[in-house]
Amino acid sequence: MTGTNHTPVRRRGLNIQPRDLELLREAGIMRVADRDQLKVAAGFHSTTRINARLLALVRAGLLRRFFIGAGSGRKALYALSRKGGQLVNLPLRGPRRRQNEVLVADFFVLHQLAVNGVYADLKFGEALPHGVQFVNWLAFFEPISPAVSLIPDGYIEVRAHGGTVAAFLEVDLGHERLAVWTAKAKHYVQLAVSGEYARRFHHPQFRVLVLVNSKRRLLSIRAAVAAVTEKIFWFATLDDARGDKFAGSWLRPEGDTYQPLFEEPS
C-alpha cells in the first residue's frame, strides 16, 4: 500500500509520513546513498533528526544499511529494501549487500555516491546559476537502445533562458581504460547522428558532461575523446563542478579556454 501526501502509512509501529516516502523514493533513485545525500533530498535540516529517521526506517525493514570504510572513517550507507520499494512502487536497483555488512572498498558504491552528489547538487543544491531550472533526471540500468550500446551514469534536462538543455552525465573516478572512453565517444556520436536520440528523447541535440576526479585524468580522457569528435563533450573535475562553479569551469575537446555551460542571453 502506497501512502498519499495526506495519508500516513503505518509500518511496524512507525507512522510513515510524506517526507519518509520522499526519502524512500530518492533512495530508490540514487540506488545507494549516504546520510548527507538523503538529508538534502528529503528536506531534513537537522542531522539528529535524519539519523533517527534513517534508523527507524532500517528497523522497519524499509531501508537496508551497510557500511564502507574502517575505524573512524567508517560511513553508513542506505539502499531501498524490497518492502520499501513496494511502498513507493520502485524496483530494487541498489547493491546486493548484506544488512550491516562492512565494506573496505567498493568501486560500484564509490562511483554511485559520486553520481548522487552531482544529482543532488543539480536538483536540490545551488549548482545551477540564476535563470537555469532543474527539470528532469533519468537513471539508466540497461543500454539506451538496442542500436547504441551505452549506459550513461545519468541524464539531465534543465530549462535555461527560455530553452531546454539536455545532457548525459559520465562520472569517472579513474577506473576505466582510455580505450573504453574511445568507444564511448563513438557511441555518443552514433547516438547523435543516427537520429536515435531525437526519436527517444524528443530533443534535437544533447551534450555529454564528463566529470572526473583529477585534472590529469581529465586531460587524458579529453585527448581520447578529441581523437573521435570535437563536438558534444564538455569536461570538468568534480571539485570544479561543485556549487556555483557548475556553470563556468568546463573545457571542450579542443582548446584551453574554460567556458560556461550555459550562455547568458545577449
TIRO-893567 format. One record per residue (C-alpha): residue in three letters; x, y, z. Coordinates in steps of 0.001 Angstrom, whole numbers, plus 500000, padded with zeros to 6 digits. Example, Ala and Ser with C-alpha at 12.3 -4.5 7.8 and 13.67 -1.06 7.14 Angstrom:
<pts>
<pt type="ALA" u="512300" v="495500" w="507800"/>
<pt type="SER" u="513670" v="498940" w="507140"/>
</pts>
This chain:
<pts>
<pt type="MET" u="500000" v="500000" w="500000"/>
<pt type="THR" u="501406" v="503389" w="498999"/>
<pt type="GLY" u="500597" v="506431" w="501086"/>
<pt type="THR" u="499381" v="509664" w="499540"/>
<pt type="ASN" u="500723" v="513050" w="500520"/>
<pt type="HIS" u="497982" v="513283" w="503143"/>
<pt type="THR" u="497674" v="509692" w="504364"/>
<pt type="PRO" u="500378" v="508322" w="506671"/>
<pt type="VAL" u="501173" v="504632" w="506358"/>
<pt type="ARG" u="501842" v="502601" w="509482"/>
<pt type="ARG" u="504677" v="500051" w="509388"/>
<pt type="ARG" u="505814" v="498056" w="512454"/>
<pt type="GLY" u="504550" v="500762" w="514792"/>
<pt type="LEU" u="506106" v="503534" w="512662"/>
<pt type="ASN" u="503895" v="506172" w="511087"/>
<pt type="ILE" u="505275" v="506738" w="507589"/>
<pt type="GLN" u="504980" v="510415" w="506805"/>
<pt type="PRO" u="505109" v="512103" w="503356"/>
<pt type="ARG" u="508727" v="513081" w="503949"/>
<pt type="ASP" u="509581" v="509423" w="504644"/>
<pt type="LEU" u="508033" v="508430" w="501315"/>
<pt type="GLU" u="510087" v="511094" w="499572"/>
<pt type="LEU" u="513217" v="509805" w="501311"/>
<pt type="LEU" u="512449" v="506261" w="500158"/>
<pt type="ARG" u="511803" v="507422" w="496596"/>
<pt type="GLU" u="515089" v="509304" w="496493"/>
<pt type="ALA" u="516913" v="506290" w="497961"/>
<pt type="GLY" u="515484" v="504259" w="495081"/>
<pt type="ILE" u="516617" v="506808" w="492502"/>
<pt type="MET" u="520110" v="507096" w="493994"/>
<pt type="ARG" u="520456" v="503292" w="494381"/>
<pt type="VAL" u="522804" v="503704" w="497356"/>
<pt type="ALA" u="523220" v="506915" w="499328"/>
<pt type="ASP" u="524837" v="508280" w="502445"/>
<pt type="ARG" u="523115" v="510202" w="505207"/>
<pt type="ASP" u="524009" v="513651" w="503912"/>
<pt type="GLN" u="522648" v="512936" w="500434"/>
<pt type="LEU" u="519343" v="511659" w="501838"/>
<pt type="LYS" u="519194" v="514549" w="504294"/>
<pt type="VAL" u="519264" v="517040" w="501419"/>
<pt type="ALA" u="516955" v="515038" w="499150"/>
<pt type="ALA" u="514254" v="514552" w="501796"/>
<pt type="GLY" u="514433" v="518121" w="503115"/>
<pt type="PHE" u="515774" v="517432" w="506622"/>
<pt type="HIS" u="517593" v="520322" w="508287"/>
<pt type="SER" u="518708" v="518515" w="511434"/>
<pt type="THR" u="521399" v="515831" w="511442"/>
<pt type="THR" u="519945" v="514387" w="514650"/>
<pt type="ARG" u="516516" v="514023" w="513070"/>
<pt type="ILE" u="517732" v="512427" w="509849"/>
<pt type="ASN" u="519861" v="509973" w="511858"/>
<pt type="ALA" u="516856" v="508981" w="513947"/>
<pt type="ARG" u="514593" v="508646" w="510914"/>
<pt type="LEU" u="517069" v="506545" w="508954"/>
<pt type="LEU" u="517456" v="504193" w="511921"/>
<pt type="ALA" u="513670" v="503901" w="512253"/>
<pt type="LEU" u="513268" v="503110" w="508552"/>
<pt type="VAL" u="516022" v="500494" w="508741"/>
<pt type="ARG" u="514359" v="498868" w="511763"/>
<pt type="ALA" u="511009" v="498914" w="509937"/>
<pt type="GLY" u="512599" v="496986" w="507067"/>
<pt type="LEU" u="512122" v="499771" w="504518"/>
<pt type="LEU" u="515810" v="500605" w="504080"/>
<pt type="ARG" u="518875" v="498388" w="504032"/>
<pt type="ARG" u="522001" v="499665" w="505769"/>
<pt type="PHE" u="525645" v="498720" w="505347"/>
<pt type="PHE" u="528976" v="500406" w="505924"/>
<pt type="ILE" u="532039" v="501365" w="503936"/>
<pt type="GLY" u="535488" v="502119" w="505325"/>
<pt type="ALA" u="537047" v="501229" w="508643"/>
<pt type="GLY" u="537630" v="502781" w="512031"/>
<pt type="SER" u="536737" v="506450" w="512446"/>
<pt type="GLY" u="536314" v="506778" w="508678"/>
<pt type="ARG" u="533502" v="504242" w="508500"/>
<pt type="LYS" u="530350" v="505579" w="506836"/>
<pt type="ALA" u="526807" v="504224" w="506907"/>
<pt type="LEU" u="525135" v="503778" w="503525"/>
<pt type="TYR" u="521497" v="503120" w="502723"/>
<pt type="ALA" u="519592" v="501400" w="499929"/>
<pt type="LEU" u="515918" v="500739" w="499352"/>
<pt type="SER" u="514723" v="497348" w="500600"/>
<pt type="ARG" u="512216" v="495172" w="498801"/>
<pt type="LYS" u="509483" v="496265" w="501233"/>
<pt type="GLY" u="510479" v="499891" w="500821"/>
<pt type="GLY" u="510362" v="499519" w="497053"/>
<pt type="GLN" u="506870" v="498079" w="497226"/>
<pt type="LEU" u="505759" v="501015" w="499355"/>
<pt type="VAL" u="506863" v="503617" w="496780"/>
<pt type="ASN" u="506433" v="501442" w="493651"/>
<pt type="LEU" u="510109" v="501380" w="492713"/>
<pt type="PRO" u="512225" v="498374" w="491678"/>
<pt type="LEU" u="515337" v="497359" w="493590"/>
<pt type="ARG" u="518406" v="498865" w="491916"/>
<pt type="GLY" u="520802" v="499089" w="494830"/>
<pt type="PRO" u="523844" v="496947" w="495566"/>
<pt type="ARG" u="523234" v="493426" w="496839"/>
<pt type="ARG" u="524971" v="493710" w="500186"/>
<pt type="ARG" u="524078" v="492049" w="503476"/>
<pt type="GLN" u="522402" v="494103" w="506182"/>
<pt type="ASN" u="525101" v="495865" w="508272"/>
<pt type="GLU" u="527868" v="494432" w="506091"/>
<pt type="VAL" u="531170" v="496335" w="506303"/>
<pt type="LEU" u="532945" v="497027" w="503001"/>
<pt type="VAL" u="536591" v="498039" w="502892"/>
<pt type="ALA" u="536337" v="499345" w="499312"/>
<pt type="ASP" u="533673" v="499012" w="496659"/>
<pt type="PHE" u="534068" v="500673" w="493266"/>
<pt type="PHE" u="530363" v="500493" w="492388"/>
<pt type="VAL" u="529384" v="502168" w="495646"/>
<pt type="LEU" u="532021" v="504917" w="495424"/>
<pt type="HIS" u="531084" v="505637" w="491826"/>
<pt type="GLN" u="527368" v="505774" w="492604"/>
<pt type="LEU" u="527959" v="508124" w="495547"/>
<pt type="ALA" u="529827" v="510459" w="493193"/>
<pt type="VAL" u="526963" v="510351" w="490689"/>
<pt type="ASN" u="524493" v="511013" w="493512"/>
<pt type="GLY" u="526497" v="514037" w="494589"/>
<pt type="VAL" u="526086" v="515579" w="491134"/>
<pt type="TYR" u="522386" v="514689" w="491054"/>
<pt type="ALA" u="521762" v="516209" w="494498"/>
<pt type="ASP" u="523674" v="519389" w="493622"/>
<pt type="LEU" u="521627" v="519845" w="490464"/>
<pt type="LYS" u="518202" v="519040" w="491873"/>
<pt type="PHE" u="518416" v="520275" w="495462"/>
<pt type="GLY" u="521532" v="522402" w="495762"/>
<pt type="GLU" u="522814" v="525639" w="494295"/>
<pt type="ALA" u="524847" v="524251" w="491413"/>
<pt type="LEU" u="522709" v="525832" w="488729"/>
<pt type="PRO" u="523157" v="529541" w="488028"/>
<pt type="HIS" u="520405" v="532135" w="488117"/>
<pt type="GLY" u="517883" v="531615" w="485345"/>
<pt type="VAL" u="518550" v="527864" w="484999"/>
<pt type="GLN" u="515971" v="525452" w="486427"/>
<pt type="PHE" u="516146" v="521700" w="487029"/>
<pt type="VAL" u="513505" v="519818" w="485007"/>
<pt type="ASN" u="514250" v="516099" w="484897"/>
<pt type="TRP" u="516729" v="513365" w="485769"/>
<pt type="LEU" u="516900" v="509839" w="484375"/>
<pt type="ALA" u="519000" v="506915" w="485557"/>
<pt type="PHE" u="519874" v="504031" w="483246"/>
<pt type="PHE" u="520138" v="500352" w="484101"/>
<pt type="GLU" u="520451" v="498972" w="480576"/>
<pt type="PRO" u="521632" v="500316" w="477195"/>
<pt type="ILE" u="519769" v="503347" w="475851"/>
<pt type="SER" u="518619" v="501341" w="472859"/>
<pt type="PRO" u="519436" v="498093" w="471049"/>
<pt type="ALA" u="521170" v="500183" w="468402"/>
<pt type="VAL" u="523504" v="502075" w="470752"/>
<pt type="SER" u="525462" v="500217" w="473442"/>
<pt type="LEU" u="525565" v="502989" w="476038"/>
<pt type="ILE" u="524608" v="503014" w="479702"/>
<pt type="PRO" u="525199" v="506611" w="480864"/>
<pt type="ASP" u="525520" v="507479" w="484546"/>
<pt type="GLY" u="522593" v="509853" w="484217"/>
<pt type="TYR" u="520640" v="512209" w="482014"/>
<pt type="ILE" u="519530" v="515691" w="482970"/>
<pt type="GLU" u="517241" v="518262" w="481427"/>
<pt type="VAL" u="517277" v="521874" w="482577"/>
<pt type="ARG" u="515417" v="524933" w="481407"/>
<pt type="ALA" u="517908" v="527662" w="480567"/>
<pt type="HIS" u="516951" v="531132" w="479396"/>
<pt type="GLY" u="513797" v="530022" w="477621"/>
<pt type="GLY" u="515096" v="526771" w="476121"/>
<pt type="THR" u="515869" v="523221" w="477232"/>
<pt type="VAL" u="519416" v="521960" w="477661"/>
<pt type="ALA" u="519730" v="518164" w="477743"/>
<pt type="ALA" u="522872" v="516314" w="478736"/>
<pt type="PHE" u="524104" v="512845" w="479544"/>
<pt type="LEU" u="526356" v="512544" w="482568"/>
<pt type="GLU" u="529526" v="510465" w="482820"/>
<pt type="VAL" u="531467" v="510328" w="486094"/>
<pt type="ASP" u="534993" v="508893" w="486022"/>
<pt type="LEU" u="536980" v="508022" w="489156"/>
<pt type="GLY" u="539964" v="506718" w="487210"/>
<pt type="HIS" u="538973" v="503071" w="486889"/>
<pt type="GLU" u="538151" v="502829" w="483178"/>
<pt type="ARG" u="540714" v="502290" w="480430"/>
<pt type="LEU" u="541081" v="505037" w="477846"/>
<pt type="ALA" u="540006" v="502536" w="475174"/>
<pt type="VAL" u="536625" v="502451" w="476917"/>
<pt type="TRP" u="536391" v="506213" w="476523"/>
<pt type="THR" u="537214" v="505998" w="472839"/>
<pt type="ALA" u="534362" v="503518" w="472420"/>
<pt type="LYS" u="532005" v="505710" w="474452"/>
<pt type="ALA" u="532788" v="508725" w="472295"/>
<pt type="LYS" u="531987" v="506739" w="469154"/>
<pt type="HIS" u="528705" v="505520" w="470636"/>
<pt type="TYR" u="527640" v="509041" w="471613"/>
<pt type="VAL" u="528441" v="510315" w="468123"/>
<pt type="GLN" u="526372" v="507449" w="466709"/>
<pt type="LEU" u="523512" v="508361" w="469037"/>
<pt type="ALA" u="523618" v="511947" w="467791"/>
<pt type="VAL" u="523966" v="511439" w="464032"/>
<pt type="SER" u="521669" v="508419" w="463684"/>
<pt type="GLY" u="518605" v="510306" w="464899"/>
<pt type="GLU" u="518113" v="507746" w="467670"/>
<pt type="TYR" u="518472" v="510382" w="470365"/>
<pt type="ALA" u="515862" v="512705" w="468858"/>
<pt type="ARG" u="513422" v="509808" w="468444"/>
<pt type="ARG" u="513784" v="508609" w="472016"/>
<pt type="PHE" u="514250" v="511850" w="473953"/>
<pt type="HIS" u="512357" v="514336" w="471774"/>
<pt type="HIS" u="515088" v="516963" w="471713"/>
<pt type="PRO" u="517207" v="517870" w="468688"/>
<pt type="GLN" u="520602" v="517678" w="470398"/>
<pt type="PHE" u="522417" v="516818" w="473601"/>
<pt type="ARG" u="525690" v="517304" w="475426"/>
<pt type="VAL" u="527839" v="514818" w="477303"/>
<pt type="LEU" u="529114" v="516171" w="480622"/>
<pt type="VAL" u="532218" v="514316" w="481792"/>
<pt type="LEU" u="533189" v="514821" w="485435"/>
<pt type="VAL" u="536484" v="513336" w="486631"/>
<pt type="ASN" u="538451" v="513114" w="489858"/>
<pt type="SER" u="541597" v="514975" w="488741"/>
<pt type="LYS" u="542857" v="517432" w="486142"/>
<pt type="ARG" u="545406" v="514889" w="484914"/>
<pt type="ARG" u="542678" v="512323" w="484327"/>
<pt type="LEU" u="540548" v="514958" w="482614"/>
<pt type="LEU" u="543283" v="515731" w="480091"/>
<pt type="SER" u="543820" v="512034" w="479328"/>
<pt type="ILE" u="540138" v="511368" w="478697"/>
<pt type="ARG" u="539779" v="514577" w="476712"/>
<pt type="ALA" u="542602" v="513545" w="474385"/>
<pt type="ALA" u="540969" v="510148" w="473799"/>
<pt type="VAL" u="537621" v="511772" w="473030"/>
<pt type="ALA" u="539144" v="514512" w="470831"/>
<pt type="ALA" u="540528" v="511811" w="468542"/>
<pt type="VAL" u="536897" v="510884" w="467799"/>
<pt type="THR" u="534999" v="514200" w="467942"/>
<pt type="GLU" u="535419" v="517882" w="468776"/>
<pt type="LYS" u="531709" v="518255" w="469496"/>
<pt type="ILE" u="529138" v="517175" w="472099"/>
<pt type="PHE" u="531578" v="516685" w="475023"/>
<pt type="TRP" u="532222" v="519027" w="477960"/>
<pt type="PHE" u="534815" v="518256" w="480676"/>
<pt type="ALA" u="535297" v="519370" w="484286"/>
<pt type="THR" u="536678" v="517997" w="487525"/>
<pt type="LEU" u="534257" v="517003" w="490260"/>
<pt type="ASP" u="535749" v="519646" w="492549"/>
<pt type="ASP" u="535369" v="522419" w="489977"/>
<pt type="ALA" u="531787" v="521449" w="489230"/>
<pt type="ARG" u="530596" v="521682" w="492827"/>
<pt type="GLY" u="528490" v="524576" w="494000"/>
<pt type="ASP" u="528076" v="527630" w="491788"/>
<pt type="LYS" u="531137" v="526646" w="489739"/>
<pt type="PHE" u="528978" v="524222" w="487775"/>
<pt type="ALA" u="528251" v="526946" w="485242"/>
<pt type="GLY" u="531730" v="528068" w="484218"/>
<pt type="SER" u="534511" v="525531" w="484681"/>
<pt type="TRP" u="534288" v="523477" w="481502"/>
<pt type="LEU" u="536714" v="522511" w="478747"/>
<pt type="ARG" u="535756" v="521294" w="475291"/>
<pt type="PRO" u="537640" v="518518" w="473439"/>
<pt type="GLU" u="539875" v="521171" w="471824"/>
<pt type="GLY" u="541219" v="524428" w="473271"/>
<pt type="ASP" u="542334" v="525596" w="476693"/>
<pt type="THR" u="539690" v="528223" w="477398"/>
<pt type="TYR" u="537280" v="527435" w="480224"/>
<pt type="GLN" u="533689" v="528005" w="479195"/>
<pt type="PRO" u="530336" v="528411" w="480904"/>
<pt type="LEU" u="527925" v="525569" w="480384"/>
<pt type="PHE" u="525023" v="527978" w="479988"/>
<pt type="GLU" u="525373" v="531118" w="477922"/>
<pt type="GLU" u="523629" v="534225" w="479192"/>
<pt type="PRO" u="521168" v="535639" w="476650"/>
<pt type="SER" u="522539" v="538634" w="474744"/>
</pts>
